[in-house]
């Protein structure tokens, strides 16, 4: 018997509208065997899907999304029906998808920004928090893209062009170790393992969907590097590593420009993978990117876990 995951792999190979973070190879890389998928089918055709990752915490079963994954959530087959029928169809499909999820204590996923109707889950007592990403919606005209950068970013580019050399395809080992080192300089620890990053790197390159780009000075110092991924619709600035000792030389801005030039041959959009952290948000905005909202959806079916969450919030409030 063909499993849902096998059917989903075939779906991902055929459907261009499925974002990279919901692709089967991405979930294999970031979640291993801990992911599965709910499918709705009619007449041998998959109408909707909902991949999820299962985690265990203190005896509670959590349905969520893996590390380095901007969004997950439901995919609905595109159709051309009238708006009133479309909304009715979305309601039925989304509610049926979520009804088929395995029993769990907690659910939390970020939806792709194209999925704008969460009302069907509001009626099922889910909660929603609005978050933001920043996107350059059209990168086909590079001169126009760069002209929309704020003056400070263009100034950084001119400065860094005289200091650093741009190199593509640095190794996963060098990228990861540099990110770990630069975070340590800032008193932070890396949030993902080398094993996960290596799988993403290897599978991303194998699917022609990933690239590393880095800036070195003449002494061999690595100023900054990016790991960028893309699907058929958009590129995503997945990981940035910037050495604080060399930040003033502006190499990160040069990397953004050059990687946009590179991915413009494949896609029309560039997604900065927005942040709710104020300095990061300001930097993304200065590249002329447009603010786009997306939904973080959650629900806690477990009464015991709801009580524990309430106690934790009370302690934080105190």
N, C-alpha and C positions, 0 to 999 in steps of 0.2 A: 504494500500500500504506500502511495506517495504521501510524504509528510507535508505539513504546511510550509516548513522551511524549504523543502525542495521545490514546491510550487512557487514560493516567494523568490527563490533564486532565479527561476525562469522569468518571473514577472519583472524583476530588476534588470534583466538583460534585454528586455523588450521595451520598457516604459521610460521614456526620456524625462518624464515629469517627476520621477521619484528623486528627491534630493540626495546628495552624496551621503549625508549622515544617516539616511535610512536604507542605503544600499547594503545588500547581504555581505559583500566583501568588507565593508567598513565595520559592520557589527561583528564579523568574525575577528577582525583585527583588534577591536577595542573591548569586546566582551567575551571572546572565546566561545565556550559552550553555554554561557549563561543567558543567551537571548533566545527568544522565540517570537512567534507572530500569530496574530488572529487574522483570519481571512473571511470575507463574505463573497460567495460565489453564486452565479446564476447562469445556467446553461453552459457550464464549462468555462465561463469567463469570470475573472476576479474583478469585483466591483469596488472593493475597499480592503485596506490592510491596516494593521496596527502592530508594528513591532514593539517589543519591550524587553527590558533586561531585568532579571530577577536577582535580588540581593537579599541576604539574611543579616539582620542586625538585632542582637540581643533577643533572639527568638522570634522576631517579627519578620514577616515576608513583605519586601518592598518591590514594587514595580516601577522602574525608573529608566534612566538612559546612561550610557557609559561615559567614561572620562573622555575629554577632548571632543565631545559631541555637542554641537550647538543646539540641535533640535532633533526631535523624533516625532512622535504623534501620528495621527491618522493620515493616510493617503486615500483619496477618493478618485476614481477614474474620471477624467475630464469629460464633460458632456456639453451639449449646446441647447439644453432645454431652457424655457422661459424662467425668469428669476423666481417667480412664485413656486413653480414646480421644483426648481433647483434647491431652494431653501427647505422645502418639504422632504426632498430626497436626502439632503444632507442630514436633516434631523433623524430620519429613519436609519440611515447608514451609520452615523456616529453613535447613536444610542444602541444599536444592535452590536456594533463592534465592542463597545465598552461592557455590554452585558455578557459578552463571551470571554472576557478576561478571566484568568484563573482566580480563585479566591486569594485575597491579599489583605494586608493590614494598612498599606499606605501606597498611594500612587502619586507620582510627580514627573511630568515631562514638559519640556518647552516645545511648543508647536512652531512649525515653519511660518514665517510671516505671511505667506500666501493663504494660510488657513485662518480666515478672519471671523468665522462664525462658531463661537463656543457656546451659544445659547442652548443647544440641545443638552449640554452637560450641566449648565446652570440649573436646568429643570431636574437634574438628577443629583443636586446638592454638591456638585464640584465647586471648587473655588478657583479664581483666576487672578493673577497679578500681571500687570502690563510691564514689559521690559522693552528695551530699545536696542536695535542695531543700527549701524551707519553704512550706507551703500552709495557707491557711485553707479547710477543706473545705466549709464551709457559710456563705455570706455573705447568706443570705436574711433574717436577723434582724440588722439593723445595730446595734441597741442591745446585743445579745448579743456581737456582734463587738467593739464598742468596749469593752465591760466586760471583755473578755479581754485588752485591751492592758495592759501593765504601767503602773504609776502614772506613771513618768517620761514615757511616750508621751502619756498623757492630759494631763499637766501641760504638755507642749510644745504640744499642741493648743489648750488654753485660752490660753496665752501668745500663740501666733501668731495666733489669731483676732482679737486686738486690734491687731495690727500690719500684717497683710497682707490683700490681696484676692485671691481665687481667680479665675483666668481660664482658660477652656477654649479649645482650638484655636489656640494660638500657632503661628506659621508654622514650617515646617521650617528655614528659614534662621536664625531667632532661636534656636530650640532647639539646633541644631547648634553655632552660634557660642558660645552660652553654655556648652555642655558642653565645648567645646574650651578656652574661657577658664578655666573652673573647674578643669579638669585641669592646665592650665599653671601655675596658682597653687600646685598641689600637686606640681609637678615631674614631671608625667606627660604623655604624649601620647595623643591620641585614637586608638582602634584601628580605626575604620571611616571610610570616606570619606563626604563629603556626598552624592555620587552614589548610593551604596547607601542611605543614610538617606532621601534624597528619594524614591527608588522605593518603599521600604517605607511611607513616610508617604502617598504618593499612592495606592498600591495598597491599603494598609490602610484608608484612608478610603473608597476606592471600593467595597471589600467590606464596609463597615460593621464593621470589625474593628480599628480603631485610634483612639487619642485622645491628644492632648497636654493637659496641665494644668499650670498654673504659679501661683506665688505672688509678687505684687509688693507692695512697701510704697508709702506715699504719695508718695515721691520717685521712684518708677519703678524702683527697684532690684529685680532679679529674684533672689529668695532661693533658689528651688529649682523644679525642673520634673520631670515624669515623662512618659515615652512608654509607654503601655500598649496591649497588643494582646490579642485574644481570639478563640477559636474557639467551637464550639457547647457545649464542656464546661468551659472554664476561661478566666480572664483571666490575663495574665502581665505582671509589672512589668519590662518589657524594658530600659529605660534610665532611670537617675536622674541628674540633674545638680543638685548642691548647691554653692552658693558658700560656701567656707570662711569668708569674712568675715562671713557672716550665719547660720552654722550654729547659733549659740547661741539664735536666736529660734524654732527648732523648726518651721519651715514644712514640712519634709519629712514630719513626722508628720501634719500637717493635710492635706497632699496625699494621703497614703495613705488616710486616712479618707474623704475626699471622692471619690476615684476608685473606692474600693470601693463607695460608695453609688451612683455612676454605673453601674458595670458589673454591679451586682446585678440590674439589669433584664434582662440578657442571659444571665448564667451564675450558677452556684452556687458556684464555686471561685475562689480568688485565689491565684496562684502567684507567690512572690517571686523566682523564678528563683535558687535558692539559691547560696550562695558558700562556698568552702572557706577564705575569708579570715576569721580569727577575729573581728575587730570587726564585719564585715558580717554574719556569721552571728549574732552576739549581738543585733544590731539587729533582724534579721528575727524572731528568736525572741521578742523583747520585744513583738511585735505579736500574740502568742498563736498563732503559726503552728505547725503540726505538722511534725516532721522526716520527710521521705520519701526513701528511698534510690532511686538509679537507677544504671544500669550504664554505664561507659565501656568499650567493647569495642575491642580492637586486635589486629593481627597483622602481622608483617613477613615476607612470603614471600621477599624478596630476601636471599640469603646475604650479599652484599656490604654491604647496608644494615645487617643485623644486626651485622656486624663493626664498622662505623662507630659504631653506637649503643653497642656495648659499650665501644669506645675512649672515647667521650664520657663514659659513665657512670664509667669508670675515672678519667678526668681530673677529673671533678667530685668523686669520692671522695677523690682526692689533695688 
